[in-house]
Amino acid sequence: MRIAHLLFTKRFAGSERYAVELANAQAAHHDVCFVLARAAAEDRPDAWAHRLDPRVRQVRLWMPRVLTATRVARWARTWQPDVCHAHLSFACKAVSALQLRAARVATLHIAYKARQHEHLDGLIAITPQQLEQIPPGYPGKVRHIANWSQPRAPDPGARERLRAAWGIAPQDWLVGTLGRGEHSKGWDLLVQAFQRARLPGARLVLVGAGPDWSAIRARAPVDVVMPGFTNEPQNCLAAFDLFVSAARSEPFGLVFLEAMHAGLPILASATGGASYLGGSFEALLPVGDVAALAAALARLNEARLAGTPLRRTHPVERFGLQERAAEIEDFYRECLRGA
């Protein structure tokens, strides 16, 4: 098949990683093209280029928002894909407008939105909860296909190296989170809960960048470590002793799978993704409840001081990339039959 993935964001986070890893996997058996917005110099386009397999064609379109659909349609008439797989809002709107003999598909990375999704031929829900958002009258195909994780072992000595760089002593209990510093991820709530818990011998690290990073840095205590964006998440997780998500919203959360592969105990607010994955988590807590999160942190700290081992083996076998890619390919064929 000729498969086109379309994604027009400038950031690189979980949804972007999903699209890149799927395109790379599909390129082993199909003709795959990745359509991106042409970036200005300050947007550092190489942040995308090195992540895509050389077998994936890259097309960069200069797309002012008012002309996105027009430019995408012009490109699609030339390349003639069998499948156009859209990721996130602007790509979904552009693909919805295409008049082609192709299956127009989107992954619900966040939630169903009628103006983005109602005219597409197929929708992939990454959690069962998203299926409930799709109205009964939706005319296309729908399937639940979960996200995946590609486990990566940390570099030798990564735990010691990063802790030294962050000023974390070897004996400190390191509570950490990893992702984008934005309102939905609840970093502000985690900082408040950590302060309230008053954990002896514990430190907090927030790894990632985002629009709220500066505001959180300005309000957080000076001993909260905020090293910014990382290209080595597996090494950061190796340095953690506990992973915490205080997110206000998390549709799936690839970082949960990464923390599970790392064998970390996990505390999380009961978002859609955490509720779906959290059977082996230490606790699922009410969203936005700082007091509940502080109490859970204190309980785990007391347990580890009493000598209770907290690291665990999580059930991650069903979240393999090749299995999910095969399911998505089967879904493409179903959508092609109905397109």
C-alpha positions in Angstrom: 0.0 0.0 0.0 0.9 3.6 -0.4 0.5 5.1 3.1 0.7 8.8 3.9 0.9 10.0 7.5 0.1 13.7 8.0 1.1 15.7 11.1 1.6 19.4 11.2 2.7 20.2 14.8 6.0 21.8 15.6 6.6 20.0 19.0 7.6 16.4 19.5 5.6 14.5 22.1 3.7 11.3 22.5 1.4 11.7 19.5 4.3 12.6 17.3 6.3 9.6 18.5 3.3 7.3 17.7 3.1 8.6 14.1 6.9 8.3 13.6 7.2 4.8 15.0 4.2 3.6 13.1 5.5 5.0 9.8 8.9 3.5 10.4 7.4 0.0 11.1 5.2 0.2 8.0 8.1 1.2 5.7 9.4 -2.3 5.9 6.5 -3.6 3.8 4.8 -0.5 2.2 5.5 2.7 0.4 5.3 5.3 3.2 5.3 9.0 3.1 5.3 11.4 6.0 3.8 14.9 5.3 5.0 17.6 7.7 4.6 21.4 7.8 7.7 23.1 6.4 9.4 24.7 9.5 11.0 28.0 9.8 14.7 28.0 10.7 14.0 28.5 14.4 11.7 25.4 14.5 14.7 23.1 14.1 13.3 20.7 11.4 16.1 18.2 12.1 14.2 17.3 15.3 12.0 15.3 12.9 14.4 14.2 10.2 16.6 12.0 12.4 13.6 10.1 13.8 12.2 8.9 10.5 13.5 5.7 8.9 15.4 6.5 5.6 12.8 4.4 3.8 10.1 6.9 4.8 9.7 9.7 2.2 9.5 13.1 3.8 7.4 15.8 2.3 7.4 19.3 3.8 4.7 21.7 2.8 4.6 25.4 3.5 1.1 25.7 4.9 -0.5 28.8 6.3 -3.5 27.6 8.2 -6.0 29.0 5.7 -4.4 27.1 2.8 -3.6 23.8 4.6 -6.4 21.7 2.9 -5.6 23.2 -0.5 -1.9 22.4 -0.3 -2.5 18.9 1.0 -5.1 18.2 -1.7 -2.6 19.3 -4.4 0.1 17.1 -3.0 -2.3 14.1 -2.6 -3.4 14.3 -6.2 0.2 13.9 -7.3 1.3 11.1 -5.0 -2.1 9.2 -5.0 -1.9 7.4 -1.6 -4.1 4.4 -0.8 -4.4 5.5 2.8 -4.1 9.0 4.4 -3.6 8.7 8.1 -4.1 12.0 9.9 -2.7 12.8 13.4 -4.1 15.8 15.4 -6.4 18.6 14.5 -5.0 20.4 11.4 -4.1 17.2 9.6 -7.5 15.7 10.4 -9.3 18.7 8.9 -7.1 18.7 5.8 -7.6 14.9 5.2 -11.4 15.2 5.8 -11.6 17.6 2.9 -9.7 15.3 0.4 -11.7 14.0 -2.6 -9.6 10.9 -3.4 -10.0 7.2 -3.9 -8.2 6.6 -0.6 -9.1 5.6 2.9 -9.0 8.6 5.2 -8.2 7.5 8.7 -7.3 9.3 11.9 -6.0 8.2 15.3 -7.8 9.7 18.3 -4.8 10.9 20.2 -6.9 13.1 22.4 -10.7 12.9 21.9 -13.4 12.7 19.2 -14.3 16.1 17.8 -17.0 16.3 15.1 -15.5 19.0 13.0 -12.2 17.1 12.7 -13.4 13.5 12.5 -17.0 13.2 11.4 -16.2 13.0 7.6 -13.3 10.5 7.8 -13.6 6.9 6.7 -12.1 5.4 9.9 -11.1 6.2 13.4 -8.6 4.4 15.7 -9.4 4.7 19.4 -6.4 4.2 21.6 -8.5 3.4 24.7 -11.9 1.9 25.2 -13.1 5.1 26.8 -12.7 6.9 23.5 -15.1 4.6 21.7 -17.8 6.0 24.0 -17.2 9.5 22.7 -17.9 8.6 19.0 -21.6 9.3 18.2 -23.8 6.4 17.1 -24.4 8.0 13.8 -20.7 8.2 12.8 -20.7 6.6 9.3 -17.1 5.4 9.2 -15.3 2.4 10.6 -14.2 2.4 14.2 -11.7 0.1 16.1 -9.9 0.1 19.4 -6.2 -0.4 18.8 -4.0 0.4 21.8 -0.7 2.2 21.7 2.6 0.3 22.0 6.0 0.7 23.5 9.4 -0.1 22.2 11.5 -1.0 25.2 14.9 0.5 25.3 17.5 -0.5 27.8 19.2 2.4 29.6 22.9 3.1 28.8 25.4 1.6 31.2 25.9 3.8 34.2 23.0 6.1 33.2 21.5 6.1 36.7 24.7 7.3 38.3 25.5 9.8 35.5 22.2 11.6 35.5 21.9 11.6 39.3 25.3 13.2 39.5 24.3 15.8 36.8 21.1 16.6 38.7 22.8 16.8 42.1 20.9 13.8 43.4 22.7 11.7 46.0 22.9 7.9 45.4 20.9 7.2 48.6 18.1 9.8 47.8 14.6 8.5 46.9 14.0 10.1 43.5 10.4 10.9 42.6 10.1 11.8 38.9 7.8 12.6 36.0 8.5 12.8 32.3 6.6 14.6 29.6 5.6 18.0 28.5 5.3 20.9 31.0 1.8 22.0 30.2 -1.4 22.5 32.2 -2.9 19.1 31.3 0.1 17.2 32.7 -0.4 18.6 36.2 3.2 19.4 37.1 2.0 22.2 39.3 -0.1 19.7 41.3 2.8 17.3 41.7 5.1 20.1 43.0 2.4 21.1 45.6 1.8 17.4 46.6 5.5 16.8 47.0 5.9 19.9 49.2 2.9 18.9 51.3 4.1 15.3 51.8 7.4 16.4 53.4 9.3 13.2 52.5 12.6 12.7 54.3 15.5 11.8 52.0 13.4 12.3 48.8 13.9 14.6 45.8 11.7 15.6 42.9 12.6 15.8 39.2 10.4 17.1 36.4 11.9 16.1 33.0 10.6 17.8 29.8 9.9 21.1 28.3 6.7 22.9 27.4 4.7 26.1 27.7 4.3 26.0 31.5 8.0 25.2 32.2 9.1 28.7 33.1 6.1 29.4 35.4 6.5 26.2 37.3 10.3 26.8 37.6 9.6 30.2 39.1 7.2 28.8 41.7 8.9 25.5 42.6 11.4 25.2 45.4 15.0 25.5 44.3 15.8 21.8 45.1 13.2 20.6 42.5 15.2 19.5 39.5 13.9 20.6 36.1 16.5 19.6 33.5 14.3 20.4 30.4 13.8 18.3 27.3 15.6 14.9 27.0 16.4 12.6 24.1 17.2 9.8 26.6 13.9 9.0 28.4 15.0 5.4 29.2 18.0 6.8 31.1 15.9 9.3 33.0 13.6 6.5 34.1 16.5 4.4 35.2 17.5 7.3 37.5 14.0 7.4 39.1 12.8 5.4 42.0 9.1 6.3 41.5 7.2 7.6 38.5 4.3 9.9 39.2 1.6 11.3 36.8 -0.5 14.1 38.3 -2.1 14.7 34.9 -5.5 16.5 34.6 -5.9 14.7 31.3 -4.0 11.8 29.7 -5.9 9.9 26.9 -3.3 7.1 26.9 0.2 8.0 28.1 3.0 6.3 26.3 5.2 7.3 29.2 3.2 4.9 31.4 4.4 2.0 29.2 8.0 3.3 29.4 7.8 3.5 33.2 6.3 0.0 33.2 9.1 -1.4 31.1 11.5 0.2 33.5 10.0 -1.7 36.4 9.1 1.5 38.4 6.3 1.8 40.9 3.7 4.2 39.5 1.3 6.7 41.1 -1.2 8.3 38.8 -4.3 10.4 38.7 -7.2 8.4 37.3 -7.2 9.8 33.8 -8.4 7.7 30.9 -5.0 6.3 30.1 -4.1 5.6 33.7 -7.4 3.9 34.3 -6.9 1.7 31.2 -3.3 0.7 32.0 -3.2 1.0 35.8 -4.0 -2.5 37.0 -0.4 -2.8 38.4 0.0 0.8 39.5 0.5 1.6 43.2 -2.7 3.7 43.2 -5.1 5.6 41.0 -6.0 8.9 42.6 -8.7 11.5 42.0 -7.8 13.9 39.3 -6.6 17.2 40.7 -6.6 16.0 44.3 -3.3 17.3 45.8 -4.0 16.0 49.3 -4.6 12.5 48.0 -1.4 12.5 46.0 0.6 13.8 49.0 -0.9 11.1 51.2 0.0 8.4 48.6 3.6 9.7 48.3 3.9 9.6 52.1 2.6 6.0 52.3 5.1 4.8 49.7 7.9 6.7 51.4 7.1 5.0 54.7 7.0 1.6 53.0 10.4 2.1 51.4 11.9 3.3 54.7 10.5 0.1 56.3 12.4 -1.9 53.7 9.5 -2.8 51.4 10.7 -3.4 47.9 8.7 -1.2 45.5 10.1 -2.1 42.1 7.8 -4.5 40.2 7.2 -6.3 36.9 4.3 -4.9 35.0 2.3 -6.8 32.4 3.5 -5.1 29.2 3.5 -8.1 26.8 0.4 -7.1 24.9 1.8 -3.7 23.9 4.2 -4.6 21.1 4.7 -2.5 18.0 4.5 -5.2 15.4 1.2 -6.6 16.7 -0.3 -3.1 16.7 1.0 -2.2 13.3 -0.6 -5.4 11.9 -3.9 -4.5 13.5 -3.7 -1.0 11.9 -2.9 -2.4 8.5 -5.9 -4.7 8.8 -8.0 -1.7 9.7 -6.7 0.2 6.7 -7.9 -2.6 4.5 -11.3 -2.6 6.1 -11.6 1.2 5.5 -10.5 0.8 1.9 -13.3 -1.6 1.3 -15.8 0.9 2.6 -14.2 4.1 1.3 
